[in-house]
Amino acid sequence: MSDAAVLSIRNASKSFGERRALDGVSLDVRRGEMIALIGPSGSGKSTLLRSISGLQTIDAGPGVIEAFGEPAQANGKISGAMRRTRTRIGFIFQQFNLVGRLSLFTNVVLGSLGRIDGWRGTLGVWPKETKLAAMAALTRMGVADYAAQRANTLSGGQQQRGAIARALVQKAKIILADEPVASLDPVSARRVMESLRDLNRQDGLTVVVTLHQVDYALRYCDRVVALKAGKIVYDGPPAGLATKQLIDIYGPEFEDVFWEGAPQ
């Protein structure tokens, strides 16, 4: 791992039966970056994100994943250090992953479970500082007024901002966001992307986000990594992605659906 890298992936592959979702992927993520992972469905974006977080194992073999300078995966096995590492990595899911019957506030304080005594979480006896941190995070995300509401009564955008607030309470240093705006309306999607960019720029959090919306990747992220058939086919600044390259990645139909301000 390079001195400035907080994540390092080397020669990582992942197969599902005969299909290879990742094919020898190598990638360094530096502290404080905001990176978009783009590519067509099935290109390996979500597989890569889930492998980094330890939600799934990569194939046995030479592949290695490191986080914060410690091994996370090697030879197809999760490292013993991964449990400690996970407390520093927040994961934002496409479908929010909140407990619908619990209040938004309770969902957010659950982010502290890796840092407080287990009995407190079991009994719901949250330390004062955790409660204050939860309300501060909800306020920052603009959803404090909904703290007492059941999560499943909230809109998708409100739930997703609640999920980001939970990562703040977790005190995550890296946020991995897997298609966080895929099921949101355009206004809610923009608010979620602005929230992630704010955390990156103001708090210095490292953000890696998978996106189907290429225009969001170009607008909000400083680095774009494109995958196709499990391989990285572009890694660089948004300005370096011309329409021709995007057509090569997504296919000829891409030009018909790409946003009006695409680079030429």
MARPA-924982 format. One record per residue (C-alpha): y, z, x; residue number from 0. Coordinates in nm, 2 decimals. Layout:
BEGIN
<dovo><py>Y</py><pz>Z</pz><px>X</px><nr>NUM</nr></dovo>
...
***
This chain:
BEGIN
<dovo><py>0.00</py><pz>0.00</pz><px>0.00</px><nr>0</nr></dovo>
<dovo><py>0.34</py><pz>-0.09</pz><px>0.13</px><nr>1</nr></dovo>
<dovo><py>0.59</py><pz>0.19</pz><px>0.18</px><nr>2</nr></dovo>
<dovo><py>0.80</py><pz>0.11</pz><px>-0.12</px><nr>3</nr></dovo>
<dovo><py>0.51</py><pz>0.02</pz><px>-0.36</px><nr>4</nr></dovo>
<dovo><py>0.41</py><pz>0.26</pz><px>-0.63</px><nr>5</nr></dovo>
<dovo><py>0.12</py><pz>0.04</pz><px>-0.75</px><nr>6</nr></dovo>
<dovo><py>-0.10</py><pz>-0.18</pz><px>-0.53</px><nr>7</nr></dovo>
<dovo><py>-0.37</py><pz>-0.41</pz><px>-0.66</px><nr>8</nr></dovo>
<dovo><py>-0.60</py><pz>-0.59</pz><px>-0.42</px><nr>9</nr></dovo>
<dovo><py>-0.85</py><pz>-0.86</pz><px>-0.50</px><nr>10</nr></dovo>
<dovo><py>-0.92</py><pz>-0.71</pz><px>-0.85</px><nr>11</nr></dovo>
<dovo><py>-1.16</py><pz>-0.89</pz><px>-1.08</px><nr>12</nr></dovo>
<dovo><py>-1.28</py><pz>-0.81</pz><px>-1.43</px><nr>13</nr></dovo>
<dovo><py>-1.56</py><pz>-0.99</pz><px>-1.62</px><nr>14</nr></dovo>
<dovo><py>-1.66</py><pz>-0.96</pz><px>-1.98</px><nr>15</nr></dovo>
<dovo><py>-1.99</py><pz>-1.13</pz><px>-1.99</px><nr>16</nr></dovo>
<dovo><py>-1.95</py><pz>-1.48</pz><px>-1.86</px><nr>17</nr></dovo>
<dovo><py>-1.57</py><pz>-1.47</pz><px>-1.90</px><nr>18</nr></dovo>
<dovo><py>-1.37</py><pz>-1.36</pz><px>-1.60</px><nr>19</nr></dovo>
<dovo><py>-1.05</py><pz>-1.20</pz><px>-1.74</px><nr>20</nr></dovo>
<dovo><py>-0.91</py><pz>-1.12</pz><px>-1.39</px><nr>21</nr></dovo>
<dovo><py>-1.00</py><pz>-1.33</pz><px>-1.09</px><nr>22</nr></dovo>
<dovo><py>-0.91</py><pz>-1.18</pz><px>-0.75</px><nr>23</nr></dovo>
<dovo><py>-0.57</py><pz>-1.05</pz><px>-0.85</px><nr>24</nr></dovo>
<dovo><py>-0.35</py><pz>-0.90</pz><px>-0.59</px><nr>25</nr></dovo>
<dovo><py>-0.01</py><pz>-0.75</pz><px>-0.67</px><nr>26</nr></dovo>
<dovo><py>0.24</py><pz>-0.49</pz><px>-0.54</px><nr>27</nr></dovo>
<dovo><py>0.48</py><pz>-0.31</pz><px>-0.77</px><nr>28</nr></dovo>
<dovo><py>0.77</py><pz>-0.15</pz><px>-0.60</px><nr>29</nr></dovo>
<dovo><py>0.94</py><pz>0.17</pz><px>-0.71</px><nr>30</nr></dovo>
<dovo><py>1.22</py><pz>0.10</pz><px>-0.97</px><nr>31</nr></dovo>
<dovo><py>1.12</py><pz>-0.25</pz><px>-1.06</px><nr>32</nr></dovo>
<dovo><py>1.10</py><pz>-0.39</pz><px>-1.41</px><nr>33</nr></dovo>
<dovo><py>0.83</py><pz>-0.65</pz><px>-1.42</px><nr>34</nr></dovo>
<dovo><py>0.72</py><pz>-0.88</pz><px>-1.71</px><nr>35</nr></dovo>
<dovo><py>0.36</py><pz>-1.00</pz><px>-1.72</px><nr>36</nr></dovo>
<dovo><py>0.35</py><pz>-1.33</pz><px>-1.91</px><nr>37</nr></dovo>
<dovo><py>0.09</py><pz>-1.59</pz><px>-1.98</px><nr>38</nr></dovo>
<dovo><py>-0.11</py><pz>-1.73</pz><px>-2.27</px><nr>39</nr></dovo>
<dovo><py>-0.35</py><pz>-1.52</pz><px>-2.47</px><nr>40</nr></dovo>
<dovo><py>-0.66</py><pz>-1.45</pz><px>-2.27</px><nr>41</nr></dovo>
<dovo><py>-0.48</py><pz>-1.49</pz><px>-1.94</px><nr>42</nr></dovo>
<dovo><py>-0.55</py><pz>-1.13</pz><px>-1.82</px><nr>43</nr></dovo>
<dovo><py>-0.22</py><pz>-0.96</pz><px>-1.89</px><nr>44</nr></dovo>
<dovo><py>-0.35</py><pz>-0.67</pz><px>-2.09</px><nr>45</nr></dovo>
<dovo><py>-0.67</py><pz>-0.64</pz><px>-1.88</px><nr>46</nr></dovo>
<dovo><py>-0.46</py><pz>-0.60</pz><px>-1.57</px><nr>47</nr></dovo>
<dovo><py>-0.24</py><pz>-0.33</pz><px>-1.74</px><nr>48</nr></dovo>
<dovo><py>-0.54</py><pz>-0.14</pz><px>-1.87</px><nr>49</nr></dovo>
<dovo><py>-0.71</py><pz>-0.16</pz><px>-1.53</px><nr>50</nr></dovo>
<dovo><py>-0.40</py><pz>-0.01</pz><px>-1.36</px><nr>51</nr></dovo>
<dovo><py>-0.40</py><pz>0.28</pz><px>-1.60</px><nr>52</nr></dovo>
<dovo><py>-0.77</py><pz>0.35</pz><px>-1.56</px><nr>53</nr></dovo>
<dovo><py>-0.84</py><pz>0.27</pz><px>-1.93</px><nr>54</nr></dovo>
<dovo><py>-1.11</py><pz>0.03</pz><px>-1.80</px><nr>55</nr></dovo>
<dovo><py>-1.29</py><pz>-0.03</pz><px>-1.48</px><nr>56</nr></dovo>
<dovo><py>-1.26</py><pz>-0.34</pz><px>-1.27</px><nr>57</nr></dovo>
<dovo><py>-1.58</py><pz>-0.51</pz><px>-1.14</px><nr>58</nr></dovo>
<dovo><py>-1.77</py><pz>-0.36</pz><px>-0.85</px><nr>59</nr></dovo>
<dovo><py>-1.69</py><pz>-0.53</pz><px>-0.52</px><nr>60</nr></dovo>
<dovo><py>-1.39</py><pz>-0.55</pz><px>-0.29</px><nr>61</nr></dovo>
<dovo><py>-1.13</py><pz>-0.49</pz><px>-0.56</px><nr>62</nr></dovo>
<dovo><py>-0.90</py><pz>-0.18</pz><px>-0.51</px><nr>63</nr></dovo>
<dovo><py>-0.62</py><pz>-0.03</pz><px>-0.72</px><nr>64</nr></dovo>
<dovo><py>-0.39</py><pz>0.23</pz><px>-0.58</px><nr>65</nr></dovo>
<dovo><py>-0.11</py><pz>0.43</pz><px>-0.75</px><nr>66</nr></dovo>
<dovo><py>0.14</py><pz>0.65</pz><px>-0.58</px><nr>67</nr></dovo>
<dovo><py>-0.05</py><pz>0.59</pz><px>-0.25</px><nr>68</nr></dovo>
<dovo><py>-0.37</py><pz>0.73</pz><px>-0.39</px><nr>69</nr></dovo>
<dovo><py>-0.69</py><pz>0.54</pz><px>-0.49</px><nr>70</nr></dovo>
<dovo><py>-0.71</py><pz>0.48</pz><px>-0.86</px><nr>71</nr></dovo>
<dovo><py>-1.01</py><pz>0.25</pz><px>-0.86</px><nr>72</nr></dovo>
<dovo><py>-1.25</py><pz>0.11</pz><px>-0.60</px><nr>73</nr></dovo>
<dovo><py>-1.59</py><pz>-0.06</pz><px>-0.62</px><nr>74</nr></dovo>
<dovo><py>-1.58</py><pz>-0.06</pz><px>-1.00</px><nr>75</nr></dovo>
<dovo><py>-1.54</py><pz>0.31</pz><px>-1.03</px><nr>76</nr></dovo>
<dovo><py>-1.24</py><pz>0.53</pz><px>-1.14</px><nr>77</nr></dovo>
<dovo><py>-1.12</py><pz>0.76</pz><px>-0.86</px><nr>78</nr></dovo>
<dovo><py>-1.14</py><pz>1.14</pz><px>-0.90</px><nr>79</nr></dovo>
<dovo><py>-0.76</py><pz>1.14</pz><px>-0.84</px><nr>80</nr></dovo>
<dovo><py>-0.70</py><pz>0.92</pz><px>-1.14</px><nr>81</nr></dovo>
<dovo><py>-0.67</py><pz>1.21</pz><px>-1.39</px><nr>82</nr></dovo>
<dovo><py>-0.38</py><pz>1.36</pz><px>-1.19</px><nr>83</nr></dovo>
<dovo><py>-0.23</py><pz>1.01</pz><px>-1.14</px><nr>84</nr></dovo>
<dovo><py>-0.24</py><pz>0.95</pz><px>-1.52</px><nr>85</nr></dovo>
<dovo><py>0.01</py><pz>1.23</pz><px>-1.58</px><nr>86</nr></dovo>
<dovo><py>0.27</py><pz>1.02</pz><px>-1.40</px><nr>87</nr></dovo>
<dovo><py>0.19</py><pz>0.69</pz><px>-1.58</px><nr>88</nr></dovo>
<dovo><py>0.30</py><pz>0.65</pz><px>-1.94</px><nr>89</nr></dovo>
<dovo><py>0.13</py><pz>0.38</pz><px>-2.15</px><nr>90</nr></dovo>
<dovo><py>0.30</py><pz>0.22</pz><px>-2.45</px><nr>91</nr></dovo>
<dovo><py>0.06</py><pz>0.04</pz><px>-2.68</px><nr>92</nr></dovo>
<dovo><py>0.12</py><pz>-0.25</pz><px>-2.91</px><nr>93</nr></dovo>
<dovo><py>0.02</py><pz>-0.05</pz><px>-3.21</px><nr>94</nr></dovo>
<dovo><py>0.22</py><pz>0.26</pz><px>-3.11</px><nr>95</nr></dovo>
<dovo><py>-0.09</py><pz>0.49</pz><px>-3.07</px><nr>96</nr></dovo>
<dovo><py>0.08</py><pz>0.77</pz><px>-3.26</px><nr>97</nr></dovo>
<dovo><py>-0.12</py><pz>1.01</pz><px>-3.48</px><nr>98</nr></dovo>
<dovo><py>0.00</py><pz>0.90</pz><px>-3.82</px><nr>99</nr></dovo>
<dovo><py>-0.05</py><pz>1.23</pz><px>-4.01</px><nr>100</nr></dovo>
<dovo><py>0.15</py><pz>1.43</pz><px>-3.75</px><nr>101</nr></dovo>
<dovo><py>0.53</py><pz>1.44</pz><px>-3.74</px><nr>102</nr></dovo>
<dovo><py>0.71</py><pz>1.23</pz><px>-3.49</px><nr>103</nr></dovo>
<dovo><py>0.82</py><pz>1.54</pz><px>-3.31</px><nr>104</nr></dovo>
<dovo><py>0.46</py><pz>1.66</pz><px>-3.27</px><nr>105</nr></dovo>
<dovo><py>0.35</py><pz>1.32</pz><px>-3.14</px><nr>106</nr></dovo>
<dovo><py>0.63</py><pz>1.33</pz><px>-2.88</px><nr>107</nr></dovo>
<dovo><py>0.55</py><pz>1.69</pz><px>-2.76</px><nr>108</nr></dovo>
<dovo><py>0.19</py><pz>1.58</pz><px>-2.71</px><nr>109</nr></dovo>
<dovo><py>0.32</py><pz>1.40</pz><px>-2.40</px><nr>110</nr></dovo>
<dovo><py>0.34</py><pz>1.73</pz><px>-2.23</px><nr>111</nr></dovo>
<dovo><py>-0.04</py><pz>1.81</pz><px>-2.26</px><nr>112</nr></dovo>
<dovo><py>-0.11</py><pz>1.72</pz><px>-1.90</px><nr>113</nr></dovo>
<dovo><py>0.15</py><pz>1.96</pz><px>-1.78</px><nr>114</nr></dovo>
<dovo><py>0.11</py><pz>2.28</pz><px>-1.99</px><nr>115</nr></dovo>
<dovo><py>-0.17</py><pz>2.53</pz><px>-2.05</px><nr>116</nr></dovo>
<dovo><py>-0.45</py><pz>2.38</pz><px>-2.27</px><nr>117</nr></dovo>
<dovo><py>-0.44</py><pz>2.66</pz><px>-2.52</px><nr>118</nr></dovo>
<dovo><py>-0.08</py><pz>2.58</pz><px>-2.61</px><nr>119</nr></dovo>
<dovo><py>-0.16</py><pz>2.23</pz><px>-2.71</px><nr>120</nr></dovo>
<dovo><py>-0.46</py><pz>2.34</pz><px>-2.91</px><nr>121</nr></dovo>
<dovo><py>-0.26</py><pz>2.59</pz><px>-3.10</px><nr>122</nr></dovo>
<dovo><py>0.06</py><pz>2.39</pz><px>-3.11</px><nr>123</nr></dovo>
<dovo><py>0.25</py><pz>2.67</pz><px>-2.93</px><nr>124</nr></dovo>
<dovo><py>0.49</py><pz>2.46</pz><px>-2.74</px><nr>125</nr></dovo>
<dovo><py>0.71</py><pz>2.60</pz><px>-2.46</px><nr>126</nr></dovo>
<dovo><py>1.08</py><pz>2.61</pz><px>-2.54</px><nr>127</nr></dovo>
<dovo><py>1.16</py><pz>2.36</pz><px>-2.26</px><nr>128</nr></dovo>
<dovo><py>0.90</py><pz>2.12</pz><px>-2.40</px><nr>129</nr></dovo>
<dovo><py>1.06</py><pz>2.14</pz><px>-2.75</px><nr>130</nr></dovo>
<dovo><py>1.41</py><pz>2.08</pz><px>-2.60</px><nr>131</nr></dovo>
<dovo><py>1.28</py><pz>1.79</pz><px>-2.39</px><nr>132</nr></dovo>
<dovo><py>1.12</py><pz>1.63</pz><px>-2.70</px><nr>133</nr></dovo>
<dovo><py>1.44</py><pz>1.65</pz><px>-2.90</px><nr>134</nr></dovo>
<dovo><py>1.64</py><pz>1.52</pz><px>-2.61</px><nr>135</nr></dovo>
<dovo><py>1.40</py><pz>1.22</pz><px>-2.57</px><nr>136</nr></dovo>
<dovo><py>1.41</py><pz>1.15</pz><px>-2.95</px><nr>137</nr></dovo>
<dovo><py>1.79</py><pz>1.16</pz><px>-2.94</px><nr>138</nr></dovo>
<dovo><py>1.80</py><pz>0.92</pz><px>-2.65</px><nr>139</nr></dovo>
<dovo><py>1.57</py><pz>0.68</pz><px>-2.83</px><nr>140</nr></dovo>
<dovo><py>1.79</py><pz>0.71</pz><px>-3.14</px><nr>141</nr></dovo>
<dovo><py>1.52</py><pz>0.85</pz><px>-3.37</px><nr>142</nr></dovo>
<dovo><py>1.59</py><pz>1.23</pz><px>-3.37</px><nr>143</nr></dovo>
<dovo><py>1.68</py><pz>1.22</pz><px>-3.74</px><nr>144</nr></dovo>
<dovo><py>1.31</py><pz>1.13</pz><px>-3.81</px><nr>145</nr></dovo>
<dovo><py>1.16</py><pz>1.41</pz><px>-3.60</px><nr>146</nr></dovo>
<dovo><py>1.01</py><pz>1.59</pz><px>-3.90</px><nr>147</nr></dovo>
<dovo><py>0.87</py><pz>1.28</pz><px>-4.07</px><nr>148</nr></dovo>
<dovo><py>0.50</py><pz>1.18</pz><px>-4.05</px><nr>149</nr></dovo>
<dovo><py>0.47</py><pz>0.91</pz><px>-3.80</px><nr>150</nr></dovo>
<dovo><py>0.29</py><pz>0.67</pz><px>-4.04</px><nr>151</nr></dovo>
<dovo><py>0.60</py><pz>0.68</pz><px>-4.27</px><nr>152</nr></dovo>
<dovo><py>0.82</py><pz>0.53</pz><px>-4.01</px><nr>153</nr></dovo>
<dovo><py>0.89</py><pz>0.17</pz><px>-3.93</px><nr>154</nr></dovo>
<dovo><py>0.72</py><pz>0.00</pz><px>-3.64</px><nr>155</nr></dovo>
<dovo><py>1.04</py><pz>0.00</pz><px>-3.43</px><nr>156</nr></dovo>
<dovo><py>1.09</py><pz>0.38</pz><px>-3.49</px><nr>157</nr></dovo>
<dovo><py>0.73</py><pz>0.45</pz><px>-3.40</px><nr>158</nr></dovo>
<dovo><py>0.75</py><pz>0.25</pz><px>-3.08</px><nr>159</nr></dovo>
<dovo><py>1.07</py><pz>0.43</pz><px>-2.97</px><nr>160</nr></dovo>
<dovo><py>0.89</py><pz>0.75</pz><px>-3.05</px><nr>161</nr></dovo>
<dovo><py>0.61</py><pz>0.64</pz><px>-2.82</px><nr>162</nr></dovo>
<dovo><py>0.87</py><pz>0.58</pz><px>-2.54</px><nr>163</nr></dovo>
<dovo><py>1.01</py><pz>0.93</pz><px>-2.61</px><nr>164</nr></dovo>
<dovo><py>0.66</py><pz>1.07</pz><px>-2.56</px><nr>165</nr></dovo>
<dovo><py>0.64</py><pz>0.90</pz><px>-2.22</px><nr>166</nr></dovo>
<dovo><py>0.97</py><pz>1.07</pz><px>-2.13</px><nr>167</nr></dovo>
<dovo><py>0.83</py><pz>1.41</pz><px>-2.22</px><nr>168</nr></dovo>
<dovo><py>0.53</py><pz>1.33</pz><px>-2.01</px><nr>169</nr></dovo>
<dovo><py>0.77</py><pz>1.29</pz><px>-1.72</px><nr>170</nr></dovo>
<dovo><py>0.62</py><pz>0.95</pz><px>-1.64</px><nr>171</nr></dovo>
<dovo><py>0.74</py><pz>0.77</pz><px>-1.33</px><nr>172</nr></dovo>
<dovo><py>0.58</py><pz>0.45</pz><px>-1.43</px><nr>173</nr></dovo>
<dovo><py>0.57</py><pz>0.30</pz><px>-1.78</px><nr>174</nr></dovo>
<dovo><py>0.31</py><pz>0.04</pz><px>-1.86</px><nr>175</nr></dovo>
<dovo><py>0.39</py><pz>-0.13</pz><px>-2.19</px><nr>176</nr></dovo>
<dovo><py>0.13</py><pz>-0.36</pz><px>-2.34</px><nr>177</nr></dovo>
<dovo><py>0.29</py><pz>-0.61</pz><px>-2.59</px><nr>178</nr></dovo>
<dovo><py>0.53</py><pz>-0.33</pz><px>-2.71</px><nr>179</nr></dovo>
<dovo><py>0.73</py><pz>-0.57</pz><px>-2.93</px><nr>180</nr></dovo>
<dovo><py>0.46</py><pz>-0.80</pz><px>-3.06</px><nr>181</nr></dovo>
<dovo><py>0.45</py><pz>-0.65</pz><px>-3.41</px><nr>182</nr></dovo>
<dovo><py>0.82</py><pz>-0.58</pz><px>-3.44</px><nr>183</nr></dovo>
<dovo><py>1.10</py><pz>-0.77</pz><px>-3.61</px><nr>184</nr></dovo>
<dovo><py>1.36</py><pz>-0.92</pz><px>-3.38</px><nr>185</nr></dovo>
<dovo><py>1.62</py><pz>-0.64</pz><px>-3.41</px><nr>186</nr></dovo>
<dovo><py>1.36</py><pz>-0.37</pz><px>-3.35</px><nr>187</nr></dovo>
<dovo><py>1.21</py><pz>-0.56</pz><px>-3.06</px><nr>188</nr></dovo>
<dovo><py>1.55</py><pz>-0.59</pz><px>-2.90</px><nr>189</nr></dovo>
<dovo><py>1.61</py><pz>-0.22</pz><px>-2.93</px><nr>190</nr></dovo>
<dovo><py>1.28</py><pz>-0.14</pz><px>-2.77</px><nr>191</nr></dovo>
<dovo><py>1.34</py><pz>-0.38</pz><px>-2.48</px><nr>192</nr></dovo>
<dovo><py>1.69</py><pz>-0.24</pz><px>-2.43</px><nr>193</nr></dovo>
<dovo><py>1.54</py><pz>0.12</pz><px>-2.43</px><nr>194</nr></dovo>
<dovo><py>1.29</py><pz>0.02</pz><px>-2.16</px><nr>195</nr></dovo>
<dovo><py>1.56</py><pz>-0.15</pz><px>-1.95</px><nr>196</nr></dovo>
<dovo><py>1.78</py><pz>0.15</pz><px>-1.99</px><nr>197</nr></dovo>
<dovo><py>1.51</py><pz>0.38</pz><px>-1.85</px><nr>198</nr></dovo>
<dovo><py>1.46</py><pz>0.14</pz><px>-1.57</px><nr>199</nr></dovo>
<dovo><py>1.82</py><pz>0.11</pz><px>-1.47</px><nr>200</nr></dovo>
<dovo><py>1.95</py><pz>0.45</pz><px>-1.54</px><nr>201</nr></dovo>
<dovo><py>1.65</py><pz>0.67</pz><px>-1.46</px><nr>202</nr></dovo>
<dovo><py>1.49</py><pz>0.45</pz><px>-1.20</px><nr>203</nr></dovo>
<dovo><py>1.16</py><pz>0.43</pz><px>-1.38</px><nr>204</nr></dovo>
<dovo><py>0.92</py><pz>0.16</pz><px>-1.28</px><nr>205</nr></dovo>
<dovo><py>0.84</py><pz>-0.06</pz><px>-1.59</px><nr>206</nr></dovo>
<dovo><py>0.56</py><pz>-0.32</pz><px>-1.62</px><nr>207</nr></dovo>
<dovo><py>0.56</py><pz>-0.48</pz><px>-1.96</px><nr>208</nr></dovo>
<dovo><py>0.33</py><pz>-0.76</pz><px>-2.10</px><nr>209</nr></dovo>
<dovo><py>0.51</py><pz>-1.00</pz><px>-2.32</px><nr>210</nr></dovo>
<dovo><py>0.43</py><pz>-1.31</pz><px>-2.53</px><nr>211</nr></dovo>
<dovo><py>0.81</py><pz>-1.36</pz><px>-2.58</px><nr>212</nr></dovo>
<dovo><py>0.91</py><pz>-1.55</pz><px>-2.26</px><nr>213</nr></dovo>
<dovo><py>1.28</py><pz>-1.53</pz><px>-2.35</px><nr>214</nr></dovo>
<dovo><py>1.26</py><pz>-1.15</pz><px>-2.35</px><nr>215</nr></dovo>
<dovo><py>1.09</py><pz>-1.16</pz><px>-2.01</px><nr>216</nr></dovo>
<dovo><py>1.37</py><pz>-1.37</pz><px>-1.87</px><nr>217</nr></dovo>
<dovo><py>1.64</py><pz>-1.17</pz><px>-2.03</px><nr>218</nr></dovo>
<dovo><py>1.53</py><pz>-0.81</pz><px>-1.96</px><nr>219</nr></dovo>
<dovo><py>1.32</py><pz>-0.82</pz><px>-1.65</px><nr>220</nr></dovo>
<dovo><py>1.41</py><pz>-0.87</pz><px>-1.28</px><nr>221</nr></dovo>
<dovo><py>1.07</py><pz>-1.01</pz><px>-1.18</px><nr>222</nr></dovo>
<dovo><py>0.82</py><pz>-1.22</pz><px>-1.37</px><nr>223</nr></dovo>
<dovo><py>0.45</py><pz>-1.24</pz><px>-1.29</px><nr>224</nr></dovo>
<dovo><py>0.27</py><pz>-1.51</pz><px>-1.48</px><nr>225</nr></dovo>
<dovo><py>-0.11</py><pz>-1.52</pz><px>-1.52</px><nr>226</nr></dovo>
<dovo><py>-0.33</py><pz>-1.81</pz><px>-1.63</px><nr>227</nr></dovo>
<dovo><py>-0.71</py><pz>-1.78</pz><px>-1.65</px><nr>228</nr></dovo>
<dovo><py>-0.71</py><pz>-1.45</pz><px>-1.47</px><nr>229</nr></dovo>
<dovo><py>-0.51</py><pz>-1.57</pz><px>-1.17</px><nr>230</nr></dovo>
<dovo><py>-0.14</py><pz>-1.51</pz><px>-1.08</px><nr>231</nr></dovo>
<dovo><py>0.03</py><pz>-1.85</pz><px>-1.09</px><nr>232</nr></dovo>
<dovo><py>0.39</py><pz>-1.73</pz><px>-1.05</px><nr>233</nr></dovo>
<dovo><py>0.55</py><pz>-1.42</pz><px>-0.90</px><nr>234</nr></dovo>
<dovo><py>0.93</py><pz>-1.42</pz><px>-0.86</px><nr>235</nr></dovo>
<dovo><py>1.27</py><pz>-1.40</pz><px>-1.02</px><nr>236</nr></dovo>
<dovo><py>1.32</py><pz>-1.52</pz><px>-1.38</px><nr>237</nr></dovo>
<dovo><py>1.56</py><pz>-1.79</pz><px>-1.25</px><nr>238</nr></dovo>
<dovo><py>1.28</py><pz>-1.95</pz><px>-1.05</px><nr>239</nr></dovo>
<dovo><py>1.08</py><pz>-2.03</pz><px>-1.37</px><nr>240</nr></dovo>
<dovo><py>1.17</py><pz>-2.38</pz><px>-1.48</px><nr>241</nr></dovo>
<dovo><py>1.06</py><pz>-2.52</pz><px>-1.81</px><nr>242</nr></dovo>
<dovo><py>0.81</py><pz>-2.75</pz><px>-1.64</px><nr>243</nr></dovo>
<dovo><py>0.64</py><pz>-2.45</pz><px>-1.48</px><nr>244</nr></dovo>
<dovo><py>0.63</py><pz>-2.27</pz><px>-1.82</px><nr>245</nr></dovo>
<dovo><py>0.47</py><pz>-2.58</pz><px>-1.97</px><nr>246</nr></dovo>
<dovo><py>0.21</py><pz>-2.58</pz><px>-1.69</px><nr>247</nr></dovo>
<dovo><py>0.13</py><pz>-2.22</pz><px>-1.78</px><nr>248</nr></dovo>
<dovo><py>0.13</py><pz>-2.24</pz><px>-2.16</px><nr>249</nr></dovo>
<dovo><py>0.05</py><pz>-2.60</pz><px>-2.23</px><nr>250</nr></dovo>
<dovo><py>0.26</py><pz>-2.90</pz><px>-2.36</px><nr>251</nr></dovo>
<dovo><py>0.33</py><pz>-2.73</pz><px>-2.70</px><nr>252</nr></dovo>
<dovo><py>0.53</py><pz>-2.47</pz><px>-2.52</px><nr>253</nr></dovo>
<dovo><py>0.85</py><pz>-2.68</pz><px>-2.51</px><nr>254</nr></dovo>
<dovo><py>0.85</py><pz>-2.71</pz><px>-2.89</px><nr>255</nr></dovo>
<dovo><py>0.86</py><pz>-2.34</pz><px>-2.95</px><nr>256</nr></dovo>
<dovo><py>1.05</py><pz>-2.20</pz><px>-2.65</px><nr>257</nr></dovo>
<dovo><py>1.39</py><pz>-2.04</pz><px>-2.72</px><nr>258</nr></dovo>
<dovo><py>1.70</py><pz>-2.26</pz><px>-2.70</px><nr>259</nr></dovo>
<dovo><py>1.83</py><pz>-2.11</pz><px>-2.38</px><nr>260</nr></dovo>
<dovo><py>1.53</py><pz>-2.18</pz><px>-2.16</px><nr>261</nr></dovo>
<dovo><py>1.60</py><pz>-2.28</pz><px>-1.80</px><nr>262</nr></dovo>
<dovo><py>1.58</py><pz>-2.65</pz><px>-1.73</px><nr>263</nr></dovo>
***
